[in-house]
Amino acid sequence: MRVLFLSRRFFPAISGMSVYAINLLRQLAAAGHDVTMVSQYRGDAVGTRVYGGGPPPEVQGVTVIGRRSLGEEAFAEPGGADFERDVDDMVDTILAEHARKPFDVLHAQYGYPNGWAVLLAARRIRVPTVVSIQGGDGHWVGSCCETHREAMLRVLNHADRLLIGCDSFAQEVVDRLGVARDRFTIVPGAVEVDRFHPAPGHAPGDAQDPVRLLYHGRVDRRKGALDMLDALAILRDEGVPFAATISGIGPDLDACRERDAELNLGTRFAGYADYAAAPALYREADVFVSPTYAEGFSNTVLEAMASGLPTVSCNAVGVVDCLRHEENGLLSDPGDIPALVTNLRRIIEDAPLRARLAAAALEECRRTYSWDAVGRQIMGIYEEVRGTRPDTPFDPALPVSECRFRATPHLL
């Protein structure tokens, strides 16, 4: 089968969605499918600082096409980011590749702008579409302006199959945008358990003195990075020992560094870490901390579970589907700093609790979140839509409206 996979900011930002994409691509290539990935990327100074910048890397067995998101890079110009220009570029690239060798299915990662782009391409080439709803699609895209609300509604109502990571995330999209719940197929996150595993000789819950806390992923206040620092300051003032690392880059890295300096915490900022370096980061930690406000499905939590770490996180969309308070993790409400402090203090001071939570998480991860199973499920969906006529009776013209993300496109 010939598959077009349309990603966004695929690399080198260390994000769950980039990891998800590369693992799915490897599964498709290993199964013998002819896969082309098209991914836009930031090449300007601001985008490079936030995302790392540069075109997507090679993926063995996959044709990779990088397209610079020049429309998004125009955020400082009058009118702000030209998302429509980037959509047009994605559509033109898909059409050119289809003319060279026809696709059987178009799969977009994210509903907007990518899902909208594959729907527009499908109108032209009559190829069925699969759209994965991820990240901001469910949390804020569409609540920002009429342009993006209409784009998301048309994607949600006209994609031939909609994939989403978990029930809680699906319900958030249903509640916010009014789409029917039966439009969604749940395809959970997954982790490479052969890559992410405890260090040799490490028993779940083992810890050094002081206990090593790890935040890894996109450094973003919406992921709770600033909340973690505020909680650490309280722990320090209460005399609870710890060593903390924040790994990754993102829009709030500078704000986190400033908060850390203001609080005199001495947190280690490890900077950008590519996917190959991630397993070692988990093995150098004792506890994973993810005080996130919302996820599509938390791949970093799965990686921590597979690595034998206990996790302190939040009762957040995309987390509660894999972590349960007191059973395989400790959870508090997003933004509740005192409750986060309590959970961190418990996980640091209570070795039997660490061992119990980490062992339960590790066993569940190995049993449930296999990439082989997830890859087979997605390939089965491709087979179901292959050869069908795409759902294209929608207006291809969107209303034009002001949007706060035109000035800050990296947050869309």
KOLNULUM-984913 format. One record per residue (C-alpha): residue number from 1; residue in one letter; x, y, z. Coordinates in steps of 0.25 Angstrom, whole numbers, plus 5000, padded with zeros to 4 digits. Each point is the difference from the previous one (the first is absolute). Layout:
+------+-------+------+------+------+
: lonu : kolpa :   c1 :   c2 :   c3 :
+------+-------+------+------+------+
:  NUM :     A :    X :    Y :    Z :
...
+------+-------+------+------+------+
***
This chain:
+------+-------+------+------+------+
: lonu : kolpa :   c1 :   c2 :   c3 :
+------+-------+------+------+------+
:    1 :     M : 5000 : 5000 : 5000 :
:    2 :     R : 5005 : 5014 : 4997 :
:    3 :     V : 4998 : 5009 : 5012 :
:    4 :     L : 5002 : 5015 : 5001 :
:    5 :     F : 5003 : 5004 : 5015 :
:    6 :     L : 4999 : 5015 : 5002 :
:    7 :     S : 5007 : 5005 : 5013 :
:    8 :     R : 5003 : 5013 : 5006 :
:    9 :     R : 5012 : 5005 : 5007 :
:   10 :     F : 5004 : 4986 : 5000 :
:   11 :     F : 5014 : 5002 : 5004 :
:   12 :     P : 5009 : 5003 : 5008 :
:   13 :     A : 4991 : 5005 : 5011 :
:   14 :     I : 4999 : 4989 : 5010 :
:   15 :     S : 4985 : 4998 : 5001 :
:   16 :     G : 4991 : 4988 : 5001 :
:   17 :     M : 4994 : 5002 : 4987 :
:   18 :     S : 5014 : 5000 : 4993 :
:   19 :     V : 5003 : 4987 : 5007 :
:   20 :     Y : 4986 : 4994 : 4996 :
:   21 :     A : 5002 : 5004 : 4986 :
:   22 :     I : 5014 : 4993 : 4998 :
:   23 :     N : 4996 : 4987 : 5007 :
:   24 :     L : 4987 : 4999 : 4991 :
:   25 :     L : 5009 : 5003 : 4988 :
:   26 :     R : 5009 : 4989 : 5004 :
:   27 :     Q : 4989 : 4990 : 5002 :
:   28 :     L : 4994 : 5004 : 4986 :
:   29 :     A : 5013 : 4998 : 4993 :
:   30 :     A : 5003 : 4987 : 5007 :
:   31 :     A : 4987 : 4995 : 4995 :
:   32 :     G : 5004 : 5003 : 4986 :
:   33 :     H : 4991 : 5012 : 4997 :
:   34 :     D : 5005 : 5011 : 4991 :
:   35 :     V : 5000 : 5012 : 5009 :
:   36 :     T : 5003 : 5015 : 4997 :
:   37 :     M : 5000 : 5010 : 5012 :
:   38 :     V : 4999 : 5015 : 4997 :
:   39 :     S : 5003 : 5009 : 5012 :
:   40 :     Q : 5001 : 5015 : 5001 :
:   41 :     Y : 5011 : 5006 : 5009 :
:   42 :     R : 5004 : 5013 : 5006 :
:   43 :     G : 5013 : 5006 : 4994 :
:   44 :     D : 5000 : 5014 : 5006 :
:   45 :     A : 5007 : 5004 : 5013 :
:   46 :     V : 4988 : 5000 : 5009 :
:   47 :     G : 4995 : 4987 : 4995 :
:   48 :     T : 5014 : 4994 : 5001 :
:   49 :     R : 5001 : 5004 : 5015 :
:   50 :     V : 4987 : 4994 : 5003 :
:   51 :     Y : 4999 : 4988 : 4992 :
:   52 :     G : 5015 : 4997 : 4996 :
:   53 :     G : 4997 : 5003 : 4985 :
:   54 :     G : 5005 : 4993 : 4988 :
:   55 :     P : 4993 : 4990 : 4991 :
:   56 :     P : 4996 : 4987 : 5004 :
:   57 :     P : 5010 : 4989 : 5001 :
:   58 :     E : 5001 : 4987 : 4991 :
:   59 :     V : 4991 : 4988 : 5005 :
:   60 :     Q : 5005 : 4987 : 4994 :
:   61 :     G : 4990 : 4995 : 4990 :
:   62 :     V : 4992 : 5013 : 4999 :
:   63 :     T : 5001 : 5011 : 4990 :
:   64 :     V : 5001 : 5013 : 5008 :
:   65 :     I : 4997 : 5013 : 4994 :
:   66 :     G : 5003 : 5013 : 5009 :
:   67 :     R : 4992 : 5013 : 4996 :
:   68 :     R : 5003 : 5013 : 5008 :
:   69 :     S : 4988 : 5006 : 5006 :
:   70 :     L : 5003 : 5014 : 4994 :
:   71 :     G : 4985 : 5004 : 5003 :
:   72 :     E : 5002 : 4997 : 5015 :
:   73 :     E : 5014 : 5007 : 5000 :
:   74 :     A : 4993 : 5013 : 4995 :
:   75 :     F : 4994 : 5002 : 5014 :
:   76 :     A : 5007 : 5014 : 5002 :
:   77 :     E : 4994 : 5005 : 4987 :
:   78 :     P : 4987 : 5008 : 4999 :
:   79 :     G : 4989 : 4990 : 5002 :
:   80 :     G : 5009 : 4990 : 5007 :
:   81 :     A : 5002 : 4986 : 4996 :
:   82 :     D : 4994 : 4996 : 4987 :
:   83 :     F : 4995 : 4986 : 5003 :
:   84 :     E : 4993 : 4999 : 4987 :
:   85 :     R : 5013 : 5001 : 4992 :
:   86 :     D : 5005 : 4988 : 5008 :
:   87 :     V : 4988 : 4992 : 4997 :
:   88 :     D : 5001 : 5004 : 4985 :
:   89 :     D : 5014 : 4995 : 5000 :
:   90 :     M : 4996 : 4987 : 5007 :
:   91 :     V : 4989 : 4997 : 4990 :
:   92 :     D : 5009 : 5003 : 4988 :
:   93 :     T : 5011 : 4991 : 5005 :
:   94 :     I : 4990 : 4989 : 5002 :
:   95 :     L : 4994 : 5002 : 4986 :
:   96 :     A : 5014 : 5000 : 4994 :
:   97 :     E : 5004 : 4987 : 5007 :
:   98 :     H : 4986 : 4993 : 4996 :
:   99 :     A : 5002 : 5004 : 4985 :
:  100 :     R : 5014 : 4993 : 5001 :
:  101 :     K : 4994 : 4988 : 5006 :
:  102 :     P : 4986 : 4999 : 5005 :
:  103 :     F : 4997 : 4999 : 5015 :
:  104 :     D : 4990 : 4990 : 5006 :
:  105 :     V : 4997 : 5007 : 5013 :
:  106 :     L : 5004 : 5014 : 5006 :
:  107 :     H : 5003 : 5000 : 5015 :
:  108 :     A : 5001 : 5014 : 5007 :
:  109 :     Q : 5006 : 5002 : 5014 :
:  110 :     Y : 4992 : 5011 : 5006 :
:  111 :     G : 4986 : 5005 : 4995 :
:  112 :     Y : 5005 : 5014 : 4997 :
:  113 :     P : 5007 : 5004 : 4992 :
:  114 :     N : 5004 : 4986 : 4995 :
:  115 :     G : 4987 : 4993 : 5000 :
:  116 :     W : 4994 : 5012 : 4993 :
:  117 :     A : 5011 : 4999 : 4989 :
:  118 :     V : 4997 : 4985 : 4998 :
:  119 :     L : 4985 : 5003 : 4998 :
:  120 :     L : 5003 : 5010 : 4990 :
:  121 :     A : 5009 : 4991 : 4993 :
:  122 :     A : 4990 : 4989 : 5000 :
:  123 :     R : 4990 : 5008 : 4993 :
:  124 :     R : 5010 : 5001 : 4988 :
:  125 :     I : 5005 : 4986 : 5000 :
:  126 :     R : 4989 : 4992 : 5006 :
:  127 :     V : 5008 : 4992 : 5010 :
:  128 :     P : 4994 : 4997 : 5014 :
:  129 :     T : 5005 : 5007 : 5012 :
:  130 :     V : 5004 : 4996 : 5014 :
:  131 :     V : 5003 : 5011 : 5010 :
:  132 :     S : 5006 : 4998 : 5014 :
:  133 :     I : 4995 : 5010 : 5010 :
:  134 :     Q : 5011 : 5004 : 5009 :
:  135 :     G : 5005 : 5011 : 5010 :
:  136 :     G : 4994 : 5014 : 4998 :
:  137 :     D : 4990 : 4994 : 4990 :
:  138 :     G : 4991 : 4996 : 5012 :
:  139 :     H : 5005 : 5010 : 5011 :
:  140 :     W : 4999 : 5014 : 4993 :
:  141 :     V : 5001 : 5000 : 4984 :
:  142 :     G : 4986 : 5004 : 4996 :
:  143 :     S : 4997 : 5008 : 5013 :
:  144 :     C : 5010 : 5011 : 4995 :
:  145 :     C : 4992 : 5006 : 4988 :
:  146 :     E : 4989 : 4997 : 4989 :
:  147 :     T : 5010 : 4996 : 4990 :
:  148 :     H : 5006 : 4988 : 5008 :
:  149 :     R : 4987 : 4997 : 5006 :
:  150 :     E : 4994 : 4997 : 4986 :
:  151 :     A : 5012 : 4993 : 4995 :
:  152 :     M : 5000 : 4991 : 5012 :
:  153 :     L : 4985 : 4997 : 4998 :
:  154 :     R : 5002 : 4997 : 4986 :
:  155 :     V : 5011 : 4990 : 5003 :
:  156 :     L : 4993 : 4994 : 5011 :
:  157 :     N : 4987 : 4998 : 4992 :
:  158 :     H : 5006 : 4996 : 4987 :
:  159 :     A : 5013 : 4992 : 5002 :
:  160 :     D : 4998 : 4986 : 4996 :
:  161 :     R : 5005 : 4995 : 5013 :
:  162 :     L : 5004 : 5007 : 5013 :
:  163 :     L : 5010 : 4994 : 5009 :
:  164 :     I : 5002 : 5005 : 5015 :
:  165 :     G : 5008 : 4995 : 5011 :
:  166 :     C : 4991 : 4998 : 5011 :
:  167 :     D : 4985 : 5001 : 5005 :
:  168 :     S : 5003 : 5013 : 5009 :
:  169 :     F : 5006 : 5007 : 4988 :
:  170 :     A : 4989 : 4996 : 4991 :
:  171 :     Q : 4989 : 5005 : 5010 :
:  172 :     E : 5007 : 5014 : 5001 :
:  173 :     V : 4999 : 5002 : 4985 :
:  174 :     V : 4986 : 4995 : 5000 :
:  175 :     D : 4997 : 5010 : 5011 :
:  176 :     R : 5007 : 5012 : 4994 :
:  177 :     L : 4997 : 4999 : 4985 :
:  178 :     G : 4987 : 4992 : 5000 :
:  179 :     V : 5004 : 4988 : 4991 :
:  180 :     A : 4994 : 4987 : 5002 :
:  181 :     R : 5007 : 4990 : 5009 :
:  182 :     D : 4999 : 4988 : 4990 :
:  183 :     R : 5008 : 5008 : 4990 :
:  184 :     F : 5013 : 4996 : 5008 :
:  185 :     T : 5008 : 4987 : 5000 :
:  186 :     I : 5008 : 4998 : 5013 :
:  187 :     V : 5015 : 4997 : 4996 :
:  188 :     P : 5008 : 5001 : 5013 :
:  189 :     G : 5014 : 5005 : 5001 :
:  190 :     A : 5012 : 4990 : 5000 :
:  191 :     V : 5014 : 4998 : 5004 :
:  192 :     E : 5012 : 4992 : 4996 :
:  193 :     V : 5002 : 4991 : 5011 :
:  194 :     D : 5013 : 4995 : 4994 :
:  195 :     R : 5005 : 5014 : 5000 :
:  196 :     F : 4994 : 5005 : 5013 :
:  197 :     H : 5003 : 4991 : 5012 :
:  198 :     P : 5006 : 5000 : 5014 :
:  199 :     A : 5015 : 5000 : 5001 :
:  200 :     P : 5007 : 4987 : 5002 :
:  201 :     G : 4999 : 4996 : 5015 :
:  202 :     H : 4990 : 5011 : 5003 :
:  203 :     A : 4987 : 4996 : 5007 :
:  204 :     P : 4988 : 5009 : 4999 :
:  205 :     G : 5000 : 5011 : 5011 :
:  206 :     D : 5015 : 4999 : 5002 :
:  207 :     A : 5005 : 5014 : 5003 :
:  208 :     Q : 5013 : 5008 : 5003 :
:  209 :     D : 5002 : 5009 : 5011 :
:  210 :     P : 4995 : 5011 : 4997 :
:  211 :     V : 4989 : 4995 : 4992 :
:  212 :     R : 5001 : 5004 : 4985 :
:  213 :     L : 4988 : 5007 : 4994 :
:  214 :     L : 4999 : 5001 : 4985 :
:  215 :     Y : 4991 : 5009 : 4991 :
:  216 :     H : 5002 : 4996 : 4986 :
:  217 :     G : 4993 : 5005 : 4987 :
:  218 :     R : 4995 : 5013 : 4995 :
:  219 :     V : 5003 : 5011 : 5010 :
:  220 :     D : 4987 : 5008 : 5001 :
:  221 :     R : 4992 : 5006 : 5011 :
:  222 :     R : 4988 : 4992 : 4994 :
:  223 :     K : 5008 : 4987 : 5003 :
:  224 :     G : 5002 : 5005 : 5015 :
:  225 :     A : 5015 : 5003 : 4999 :
:  226 :     L : 4998 : 5013 : 5008 :
:  227 :     D : 4991 : 4993 : 5010 :
:  228 :     M : 5011 : 4990 : 5002 :
:  229 :     L : 5010 : 5011 : 5004 :
:  230 :     D : 4990 : 5006 : 5009 :
:  231 :     A : 4998 : 4987 : 5007 :
:  232 :     L : 5015 : 4997 : 5001 :
:  233 :     A : 5002 : 5013 : 5007 :
:  234 :     I : 4990 : 4996 : 5011 :
:  235 :     L : 5006 : 4987 : 5002 :
:  236 :     R : 5014 : 5006 : 5001 :
:  237 :     D : 4995 : 5010 : 5011 :
:  238 :     E : 4994 : 4988 : 5007 :
:  239 :     G : 5013 : 4993 : 5000 :
:  240 :     V : 4997 : 4989 : 4991 :
:  241 :     P : 5012 : 4996 : 4992 :
:  242 :     F : 5000 : 4998 : 4985 :
:  243 :     A : 5007 : 5001 : 4987 :
:  244 :     A : 4992 : 5006 : 4988 :
:  245 :     T : 5003 : 5000 : 4985 :
:  246 :     I : 4991 : 5006 : 4989 :
:  247 :     S : 5003 : 4994 : 4987 :
:  248 :     G : 4995 : 5006 : 4986 :
:  249 :     I : 4998 : 5013 : 4993 :
:  250 :     G : 4987 : 5008 : 4998 :
:  251 :     P : 4993 : 5013 : 5001 :
:  252 :     D : 5002 : 5002 : 5015 :
:  253 :     L : 5014 : 4995 : 5001 :
:  254 :     D : 5005 : 5015 : 5003 :
:  255 :     A : 4989 : 5002 : 5010 :
:  256 :     C : 5003 : 4987 : 5007 :
:  257 :     R : 5015 : 5004 : 5001 :
:  258 :     E : 4996 : 5014 : 5005 :
:  259 :     R : 4991 : 4994 : 5011 :
:  260 :     D : 5010 : 4990 : 5004 :
:  261 :     A : 5011 : 5011 : 5002 :
:  262 :     E : 4990 : 5008 : 5007 :
:  263 :     L : 4997 : 4989 : 5010 :
:  264 :     N : 5014 : 4996 : 5001 :
:  265 :     L : 4997 : 4985 : 4997 :
:  266 :     G : 5012 : 4996 : 4993 :
:  267 :     T : 4992 : 4991 : 4990 :
:  268 :     R : 5008 : 4993 : 4989 :
:  269 :     F : 4995 : 5005 : 4986 :
:  270 :     A : 5004 : 4989 : 4991 :
:  271 :     G : 4996 : 5006 : 4987 :
:  272 :     Y : 4996 : 4993 : 4987 :
:  273 :     A : 5000 : 4985 : 5000 :
:  274 :     D : 4997 : 4992 : 4988 :
:  275 :     Y : 4992 : 4987 : 5000 :
:  276 :     A : 5013 : 4992 : 5000 :
:  277 :     A : 5004 : 5007 : 5013 :
:  278 :     A : 4987 : 4999 : 5007 :
:  279 :     P : 5001 : 4986 : 5006 :
:  280 :     A : 5013 : 5003 : 5008 :
:  281 :     L : 4993 : 5013 : 5006 :
:  282 :     Y : 4990 : 4991 : 5006 :
:  283 :     R : 5010 : 4990 : 5005 :
:  284 :     E : 5008 : 5011 : 5007 :
:  285 :     A : 4987 : 5005 : 5008 :
:  286 :     D : 4992 : 4994 : 5011 :
:  287 :     V : 4987 : 5007 : 4998 :
:  288 :     F : 4993 : 5006 : 4988 :
:  289 :     V : 4992 : 5013 : 5002 :
:  290 :     S : 4989 : 5004 : 4990 :
:  291 :     P : 4991 : 5011 : 5007 :
:  292 :     T : 4993 : 5002 : 4986 :
:  293 :     Y : 4987 : 5007 : 4998 :
:  294 :     A : 4996 : 4991 : 4988 :
:  295 :     E : 5005 : 4990 : 4990 :
:  296 :     G : 4995 : 4993 : 4988 :
:  297 :     F : 5007 : 4988 : 5006 :
:  298 :     S : 5012 : 5001 : 5008 :
:  299 :     N : 5012 : 4993 : 4993 :
:  300 :     T : 5010 : 5005 : 5010 :
:  301 :     V : 4991 : 4993 : 5011 :
:  302 :     L : 5001 : 4987 : 4992 :
:  303 :     E : 5015 : 5001 : 4999 :
:  304 :     A : 5001 : 5002 : 5015 :
:  305 :     M : 4991 : 4989 : 5003 :
:  306 :     A : 5008 : 4991 : 4990 :
:  307 :     S : 5013 : 5004 : 5007 :
:  308 :     G : 4996 : 4996 : 5014 :
:  309 :     L : 4998 : 5014 : 5005 :
:  310 :     P : 4988 : 5004 : 5010 :
:  311 :     T : 4993 : 5012 : 4994 :
:  312 :     V : 4994 : 5012 : 5007 :
:  313 :     S : 4990 : 5007 : 4990 :
:  314 :     C : 4986 : 5006 : 5000 :
:  315 :     N : 4986 : 4997 : 4998 :
:  316 :     A : 5000 : 5005 : 4986 :
:  317 :     V : 4994 : 4996 : 4987 :
:  318 :     G : 5010 : 4990 : 4993 :
:  319 :     V : 5006 : 4996 : 5013 :
:  320 :     V : 4989 : 4993 : 5008 :
:  321 :     D : 4998 : 4990 : 4989 :
:  322 :     C : 5013 : 4994 : 5004 :
:  323 :     L : 5003 : 5004 : 5014 :
:  324 :     R : 4991 : 4998 : 5012 :
:  325 :     H : 5003 : 5007 : 5013 :
:  326 :     E : 5006 : 4991 : 5011 :
:  327 :     E : 5000 : 4988 : 4990 :
:  328 :     N : 5011 : 5002 : 4990 :
:  329 :     G : 5003 : 5015 : 5003 :
:  330 :     L : 4997 : 5012 : 5008 :
:  331 :     L : 4990 : 5011 : 4995 :
:  332 :     S : 4996 : 5013 : 5004 :
:  333 :     D : 4991 : 5011 : 4993 :
:  334 :     P : 5007 : 5008 : 4989 :
:  335 :     G : 5006 : 5013 : 5007 :
:  336 :     D : 4998 : 4996 : 5014 :
:  337 :     I : 5014 : 5002 : 5005 :
:  338 :     P : 4997 : 4996 : 5015 :
:  339 :     A : 4995 : 4987 : 4995 :
:  340 :     L : 5011 : 4998 : 4990 :
:  341 :     V : 5010 : 5003 : 5012 :
:  342 :     T : 4993 : 4989 : 5008 :
:  343 :     N : 5001 : 4990 : 4989 :
:  344 :     L : 5015 : 5003 : 4998 :
:  345 :     R : 5003 : 4999 : 5015 :
:  346 :     R : 4993 : 4987 : 5001 :
:  347 :     I : 5008 : 4994 : 4988 :
:  348 :     I : 5013 : 5005 : 5005 :
:  349 :     E : 4999 : 4995 : 5014 :
:  350 :     D : 4992 : 4987 : 4999 :
:  351 :     A : 5008 : 4989 : 4993 :
:  352 :     P : 4990 : 4989 : 5001 :
:  353 :     L : 4990 : 5010 : 4993 :
:  354 :     R : 5010 : 5003 : 4989 :
:  355 :     A : 5002 : 4985 : 4998 :
:  356 :     R : 4985 : 4996 : 4999 :
:  357 :     L : 4996 : 5011 : 4991 :
:  358 :     A : 5012 : 4998 : 4990 :
:  359 :     A : 4998 : 4985 : 5000 :
:  360 :     A : 4986 : 5001 : 4997 :
:  361 :     A : 5002 : 5011 : 4989 :
:  362 :     L : 5011 : 4991 : 4993 :
:  363 :     E : 4992 : 4988 : 5000 :
:  364 :     E : 4988 : 5007 : 4994 :
:  365 :     C : 5009 : 5007 : 4989 :
:  366 :     R : 5006 : 4987 : 4995 :
:  367 :     R : 4986 : 4994 : 5000 :
:  368 :     T : 4992 : 5011 : 4993 :
:  369 :     Y : 5008 : 5010 : 4992 :
:  370 :     S : 5007 : 4992 : 4990 :
:  371 :     W : 5004 : 5007 : 4987 :
:  372 :     D : 4998 : 4987 : 4992 :
:  373 :     A : 4985 : 5000 : 5005 :
:  374 :     V : 4998 : 5015 : 4997 :
:  375 :     G : 5007 : 4999 : 4986 :
:  376 :     R : 4991 : 4988 : 4996 :
:  377 :     Q : 4987 : 5008 : 5004 :
:  378 :     I : 5004 : 5012 : 4992 :
:  379 :     M : 5003 : 4991 : 4988 :
:  380 :     G : 4987 : 4993 : 5001 :
:  381 :     I : 4993 : 5014 : 5000 :
:  382 :     Y : 5008 : 5003 : 4987 :
:  383 :     E : 4994 : 4987 : 4994 :
:  384 :     E : 4986 : 5004 : 5004 :
:  385 :     V : 5000 : 5013 : 4993 :
:  386 :     R : 5009 : 4996 : 4988 :
:  387 :     G : 4993 : 5001 : 4987 :
:  388 :     T : 4988 : 5008 : 5006 :
:  389 :     R : 4995 : 5013 : 4995 :
:  390 :     P : 5004 : 5012 : 5009 :
:  391 :     D : 4990 : 5008 : 5007 :
:  392 :     T : 5002 : 5013 : 4993 :
:  393 :     P : 4987 : 5008 : 4999 :
:  394 :     F : 5005 : 5012 : 5009 :
:  395 :     D : 5003 : 5014 : 4997 :
:  396 :     P : 5015 : 5001 : 4997 :
:  397 :     A : 5000 : 5015 : 5003 :
:  398 :     L : 5001 : 5004 : 5015 :
:  399 :     P : 4996 : 5013 : 5006 :
:  400 :     V : 5011 : 5010 : 5003 :
:  401 :     S : 5001 : 5005 : 5014 :
:  402 :     E : 5010 : 5005 : 5010 :
:  403 :     C : 5007 : 4990 : 5009 :
:  404 :     R : 5010 : 5001 : 5011 :
:  405 :     F : 5008 : 4989 : 4995 :
:  406 :     R : 5004 : 5008 : 4988 :
:  407 :     A : 5009 : 5008 : 5009 :
:  408 :     T : 5005 : 4988 : 5007 :
:  409 :     P : 4999 : 4988 : 4991 :
:  410 :     H : 5009 : 4991 : 5008 :
:  411 :     L : 4989 : 4999 : 5010 :
:  412 :     L : 4990 : 4995 : 4990 :
+------+-------+------+------+------+
***
